[in-house]
Each structure stands twice: as C-alpha cells, then as structure tokens.
C-alpha cells in the first residue's frame, strides 16, 4: 500500500460514513414532524419512542465521521473546525439538544415538561439537517480561508490556517448553492422518516398519514436535489494539476469526475434510481412498506459518490474561494504514511462493527412498533 492509496482509501471510508450518516438522518426528519404528523399525545409518544430507539446510531455516526476526518486529514480538521467554528458549534449544539431531550424528557422531576424537550427535538430535526447540508455544500462551493505553513514560525500567532470572515462559517449561508443542499438534506431526512414510519409503525392512522407526508416531502426533495446536482455539474470545479499541484478552476469538473471514473458514475446513477424506486413504489402501491431499505441504500450510495468526486481524480475536496492555492487536497492535508497505515490495519474491524449494528438493529425491530409495547419495555422516552 503506497501513500497515495492510503489517502484515497481513507477518503473513501469517510465518504462511506458520510453516506451512512445521511441515511440515519431519518431520525432528525421524524423529529421535525412531531407536531405535524402526530395529532395527539398518544401519537407523539409513538413517534418519539420509535425514533428514540435509533437516535444513538445517528449521533455515533456523526462522531465517527468527525473522528475519522481528524485522524486521517488533520489539516482539514484544524482549518474547518478551527475556522468555521460558528457553524460547527451550531450543528453540535443541535445534536446535544437531541441527546439531552431523549434522556431527560421522561425523567422524574422534569421541570420543563415533555413538550419543551420535544421542541428541542424539533429544533434538532430542522436546523441540524439543514446546517449539515449547507456545511457539506462548501466542499463544492469553497470557503473563506488561507493556509500558510510558514505561520508556524510566528511566535505570537502560530496558526497554519486562518479564516477570512468574522462570521466563521456562517457566511456560507450567503451562497444559494449551499441553501440548495441544506434544503435537500432536510427534505431527504423527512422523506426517509415517512418511509421509516410506514415500515415500522402499527398504528394505521399514523401509517396512512405518513404516506401523505411522504408525497409532501419527496417533491421538494427531488426539486432541490436536482437543482443542486445540476448546478454543481455545470459549474466550474476546483481541479489540481497532478504535476505542479497547482489548483485551478476546471469547467464541469464534478461532472467530468463521474465520466472519467465510470464505476463511481454508475454507482451514483444506481443510488439515485434506488432512492426514486423506494419512494415511487411506496406511493403507488398501497400495502408496500419496504421503501425505506431501497431509499436507504440509495442514499448511502448517492451521498458517498457525491463526496468521492470532491476528492478523487485530482480534485481539491475543501477548496478555498479566497486563495485557490490554499485549497486542501488528499495529498497536502493527510496524516503521515505511518499513521494512515496503522489506522488501515485497525479499519479491518469495521465490518465486524457494522455486523454488530445490523444485529442490534434487527433485535430492536422484531415486530412493528405499537403503543402497547410501552408496557413491556423497561425504557420509555
């Protein structure tokens, strides 16, 4: 395994984790519908407890995503998390609200009441998904930072990366392309939540209502997704000259990446078709309830490939809109070859961890969820 292979291998793993995280955001999507899909206290209890058995998967995957980036591409971690800290702190705050809400809403002596914590869950579902999408969109649109390793000799301020804007990441919201991906992730999460409810809930009223909400949310999801992807494919992308390592703007770079890497392009198309099949089959077939699995796999494949084309094929995955030559690539921002090698050996355990997650998931999903299960369950949210 040479150094370049290790860098690409770890970027692939990070993209795969990102795809899994995008699928698991159905928990956040469901939380954003607690006060619209559910019409009374009993229905809200059903939704909260159905989602409550899955929230830790999403949270753990987010932490793993950040940890993998820190370990394999530390310069990205220090540049983005150390510079765009307002947007990352907002995302972290949203997910902390989620953890607190699930753990404390049913505790004895709850001074705030259940609905306060449920509004926290709603906030996590609304802002958490949108901000994650907007932040990831900067991989295509660029951010306001500069990198200069000579800054390490500055005794007063030895910081390699420096952020240009005083908004520290929130300025990304001024770019409409970032809004498109933010809204795409938000409506994708809600779409997948509807599919999850259709698959897991026994309450017929909630299932029928979820089918209606599926239509309400999948339409804007498809519109925003197509708008973002088409804009990304026709826009100039941040390319890297493999000989000189110079970063330059290349017309249709991200579309070119899919064409020049046909396997990635085919997987992207398959992922999109699976998402559409899962949605369409559920809408058109009354008794069909397995759409979540097709859409889930499709989401993982689509998001993974979209992230791959920001780093593979001589592309700057975290571009600087301020100074092109400060853009981060797999080559100039990764950990040492020794570190990546050791981490790669440890990554052999990943399939076993995934197998355990699948086992735990199946153990919790032996039957469709119903309010009657509260009496037999020792842990109720």
C-alpha positions in Angstrom: 0.0 0.0 0.0 1.6 3.3 -1.1 0.9 6.7 0.4 -1.5 7.8 -2.3 -3.6 4.6 -2.0 -3.9 5.1 1.8 -5.0 8.7 1.3 -7.7 7.6 -1.2 -8.7 4.6 0.9 -9.4 6.8 3.9 -11.2 9.4 1.9 -13.4 6.5 0.6 -14.1 5.4 4.2 -15.0 8.9 5.3 -17.4 9.3 2.3 -19.0 5.9 3.2 -19.5 7.1 6.8 -21.0 10.3 5.4 -23.4 8.3 3.3 -24.5 6.2 6.3 -24.9 9.4 8.3 -27.2 10.8 5.6 -29.4 7.7 5.8 -29.6 7.8 9.6 -30.8 11.4 9.5 -34.3 10.0 9.1 -34.3 10.3 12.9 -34.0 14.1 12.6 -36.5 14.1 9.8 -39.0 12.3 12.0 -38.4 14.8 14.9 -39.2 17.7 12.6 -42.7 16.2 12.2 -43.6 15.6 15.8 -46.1 18.5 15.8 -47.5 18.0 12.3 -47.6 14.2 11.6 -48.8 13.4 15.2 -52.1 14.9 16.2 -52.3 13.9 19.9 -50.2 12.9 22.8 -50.5 9.1 22.1 -49.3 9.6 18.6 -46.4 11.8 19.7 -45.4 9.2 22.2 -45.3 6.5 19.5 -43.1 8.7 17.2 -40.7 9.7 20.0 -40.2 6.2 21.1 -39.9 4.7 17.6 -37.2 7.3 16.8 -35.7 7.1 20.3 -34.5 3.6 19.6 -32.4 4.9 16.7 -31.1 8.3 17.7 -27.8 7.0 19.1 -26.9 5.5 15.7 -27.1 8.9 14.1 -25.1 10.6 16.9 -22.4 7.9 17.0 -22.0 8.1 13.2 -21.6 11.8 13.3 -18.9 11.5 16.0 -17.2 8.8 13.9 -17.3 11.0 10.8 -15.6 13.8 12.7 -13.1 11.5 14.3 -12.1 9.9 11.0 -11.5 13.3 9.5 -9.4 14.4 12.4 -7.2 11.2 12.4 -6.8 10.9 8.6 -6.9 14.6 7.4 -5.9 16.7 10.4 -5.3 19.9 8.4 -8.9 19.8 7.3 -10.0 19.4 10.9 -7.9 22.3 12.1 -8.9 24.5 9.2 -12.6 23.9 9.1 -13.4 23.2 12.8 -10.9 25.8 13.9 -12.0 28.5 11.4 -15.7 27.9 10.6 -16.4 27.2 14.3 -19.7 29.0 14.5 -21.4 26.7 12.0 -19.9 23.6 13.5 -20.8 24.7 17.0 -24.4 25.3 15.9 -24.5 21.8 14.5 -23.0 20.4 17.7 -25.5 22.3 19.8 -28.4 20.9 17.8 -27.2 17.4 18.4 -26.5 18.0 22.1 -30.1 19.2 22.4 -31.2 15.9 20.9 -29.2 13.8 23.3 -30.5 15.8 26.3 -34.1 15.6 25.1 -34.2 11.9 24.8 -32.6 11.2 28.1 -34.4 13.7 30.3 -37.9 14.3 28.9 -39.3 11.3 30.9 -37.1 11.7 34.0 -38.8 12.2 37.4 -38.7 15.9 38.4 -38.7 17.2 34.8 -39.2 20.9 35.4 -39.5 21.9 31.8 -42.2 19.4 30.7 -42.2 16.9 27.8 -43.1 19.5 25.2 -40.1 21.6 25.9 -37.8 18.7 25.1 -39.9 17.8 22.1 -39.4 21.3 20.8 -35.7 20.7 21.3 -36.0 17.6 19.1 -37.9 19.6 16.5 -35.0 22.2 16.5 -32.5 19.4 16.0 -34.6 18.0 13.1 -35.0 21.4 11.4 -31.6 23.1 11.9 -29.4 20.1 12.4 -30.2 18.7 8.9 -30.1 22.0 7.1 -26.8 23.1 8.6 -25.1 19.8 7.9 -26.2 20.1 4.3 -25.1 23.7 4.0 -21.7 22.9 5.6 -21.0 19.9 3.2 -22.0 22.1 0.2 -18.9 24.1 0.8 -16.9 21.1 -0.5 -18.3 22.2 -3.9 -18.5 25.9 -3.5 -15.4 26.8 -1.4 -14.8 28.6 1.9 -13.1 31.7 3.1 -9.7 30.6 4.5 -6.0 30.7 3.7 -3.3 28.2 4.6 0.3 29.1 5.2 2.6 26.6 7.0 5.2 29.3 7.5 2.8 30.8 10.1 4.2 28.2 12.5 7.2 30.4 12.9 5.0 33.3 14.1 5.6 33.4 17.8 2.5 35.5 18.6 0.0 33.6 16.4 1.5 30.2 15.2 -1.7 29.1 13.3 -1.4 27.5 9.9 -4.9 28.2 8.8 -6.7 31.5 9.1 -10.3 32.3 8.4 -11.1 35.4 6.4 -14.6 36.2 7.6 -15.6 37.2 11.1 -18.7 35.1 10.6 -16.5 32.0 10.9 -18.5 29.6 8.7 -21.9 31.3 8.8 -21.1 33.3 5.7 -21.7 30.1 3.8 -25.4 30.8 4.1 -25.0 33.8 1.7 -24.4 31.3 -1.1 -27.7 30.0 -2.6 -26.0 26.7 -3.7 -25.3 25.9 0.0 -29.0 26.6 0.7 -30.0 24.1 -2.0 -28.0 21.2 -0.4 -29.2 22.2 3.1 -32.8 22.0 1.9 -32.1 18.8 0.1 -30.8 17.1 3.2 -33.7 18.5 5.3 -36.4 17.1 2.9 -34.5 13.9 2.3 -34.5 13.3 6.1 -38.2 13.9 6.3 -38.9 11.7 3.3 -36.9 8.8 4.8 -38.6 9.4 8.2 -42.0 8.9 6.4 -40.7 5.6 4.9 -39.4 4.5 8.3 -42.8 5.1 9.9 -44.6 3.3 7.2 -42.3 0.3 7.7 -42.1 0.2 11.5 -45.4 1.6 12.9 -48.5 -0.5 13.5 -50.9 2.4 14.1 -52.9 2.6 10.8 -53.7 6.3 11.2 -50.1 7.3 11.5 -49.1 5.0 8.6 -51.8 6.5 6.3 -50.8 10.0 7.3 -47.1 9.1 6.7 -47.9 8.2 3.1 -49.5 11.6 2.6 -46.5 13.3 4.2 -44.2 11.2 2.0 -45.6 12.9 -1.1 -45.5 16.4 0.6 -41.8 16.0 1.3 -40.4 13.9 -1.6 -41.5 16.5 -4.2 -39.4 19.4 -2.7 -36.6 16.9 -2.0 -36.4 15.9 -5.7 -36.6 19.5 -6.8 -33.8 20.8 -4.5 -31.6 17.7 -5.2 -31.8 18.2 -9.0 -31.2 21.9 -8.7 -28.1 21.3 -6.6 -26.7 18.5 -8.7 -27.3 20.2 -12.0 -25.8 23.4 -10.7 -22.7 21.5 -9.4 -22.3 19.7 -12.7 -22.4 22.7 -14.9 -20.3 25.0 -12.6 -16.6 25.2 -12.6 -14.9 22.9 -10.1 -11.6 23.0 -8.1 -9.1 20.8 -10.0 -5.5 20.0 -9.1 -2.7 19.8 -11.7 -1.1 16.3 -10.9 2.4 17.5 -11.9 2.6 21.0 -10.4 0.0 20.6 -7.7 -1.5 23.9 -8.7 -5.2 24.3 -8.0 -7.2 25.8 -10.9 -10.9 26.1 -12.0 -12.0 23.5 -14.5 -15.3 23.7 -16.3 -17.7 20.9 -15.3 -15.1 19.4 -13.1 -17.5 17.3 -10.9 -19.4 16.0 -14.0 -16.1 15.2 -15.6 -15.1 13.2 -12.5 -18.2 11.0 -12.9 -17.4 10.4 -16.6 -13.7 9.8 -16.0 -14.4 7.4 -13.1 -17.2 5.3 -14.7 -17.5 3.0 -11.7 -18.3 6.0 -9.4 -20.7 7.4 -12.1 -22.6 4.1 -12.4 -22.9 3.8 -8.6 -24.2 7.4 -8.4 -26.9 6.6 -11.0 -27.8 3.4 -9.3 -28.1 5.2 -6.0 -30.4 7.9 -7.4 -32.6 5.2 -9.0 -32.9 3.2 -5.8 -34.0 6.4 -3.9 -36.6 7.1 -6.5 -37.7 3.5 -6.7 -38.2 3.3 -2.9 -40.3 6.5 -2.9 -42.3 5.7 -6.0 -43.1 2.1 -5.1 -44.4 3.2 -1.7 -46.5 6.0 -3.1 -48.0 3.8 -5.9 -48.5 0.5 -4.0 -50.9 0.8 -1.1 -49.7 -2.1 1.1 -46.0 -1.7 0.3 -43.8 -0.8 3.3 -40.2 -1.7 2.4 -39.3 1.5 0.6 -37.0 2.6 3.4 -34.5 -0.1 2.5 -34.2 0.8 -1.2 -34.1 4.5 -0.4 -31.7 4.0 2.4 -29.2 2.0 0.3 -29.7 4.5 -2.5 -29.0 7.4 -0.1 -25.7 5.8 1.1 -24.5 5.2 -2.5 -25.5 8.7 -3.8 -24.0 10.7 -0.9 -20.9 8.5 -0.8 -20.3 9.1 -4.6 -21.0 12.8 -4.3 -18.4 13.2 -1.6 -15.9 11.0 -3.5 -15.9 13.3 -6.6 -14.9 16.2 -4.4 -11.6 14.5 -3.5 -10.8 11.8 -6.1 -9.4 12.4 -9.6 -7.1 15.3 -8.7 -9.8 17.4 -7.0 -9.5 19.8 -4.1 -12.0 18.4 -1.6 -12.0 21.5 0.7 -11.4 24.5 -1.7 -10.6 28.0 -0.7 -12.6 30.6 -2.5 -10.2 33.2 -1.2 -6.9 31.7 -2.3 -7.1 28.7 -4.7 -3.6 27.5 -3.7 -4.7 27.3 0.0 -7.3 24.6 -1.0 -7.0 21.3 0.7 -6.3 18.1 -1.3 -5.9 14.5 -0.2 -2.2 14.9 -0.7 -1.5 18.1 1.2 -3.8 17.6 4.2 -3.5 14.0 5.2 -1.7 12.4 8.2 1.6 10.7 7.8 2.0 7.4 5.9 2.8 5.6 9.1 -0.4 6.9 10.8 -2.6 6.0 7.8 -1.0 2.5 7.7 -1.7 1.8 11.3 -5.3 3.2 11.0 -5.8 1.0 7.9 -5.0 -2.1 9.9 -7.4 -1.1 12.6 -10.1 -0.4 9.9 -10.2 -4.2 9.3 -12.6 -4.3 12.3 -15.1 -2.0 10.6 -17.1 -4.9 9.0 -17.4 -6.5 12.4 -18.7 -3.3 13.9 -21.2 -3.0 11.1 -22.3 -6.6 11.6 -23.0 -5.8 15.3 -25.0 -2.7 14.4 -27.1 -4.8 11.9 -27.6 -7.4 14.7 -28.6 -4.8 17.2 -31.0 -3.1 14.7 -32.7 -6.4 13.9 -33.0 -7.2 17.6 -34.9 -4.0 18.2 -37.1 -4.5 15.1 -38.5 -7.9 15.5 -42.1 -6.6 15.2 -43.8 -3.4 14.2 -43.9 -0.7 16.8 -47.1 0.0 18.7 -48.2 1.9 21.8 -48.8 -1.4 23.6 -45.1 -2.0 23.5 -44.6 0.7 26.2 -45.9 -1.7 28.9 -43.4 -4.4 28.0 -40.5 -2.1 27.5 -38.4 -1.0 30.5 -37.2 2.1 28.8 -39.8 4.6 27.6 -38.8 8.1 26.3 
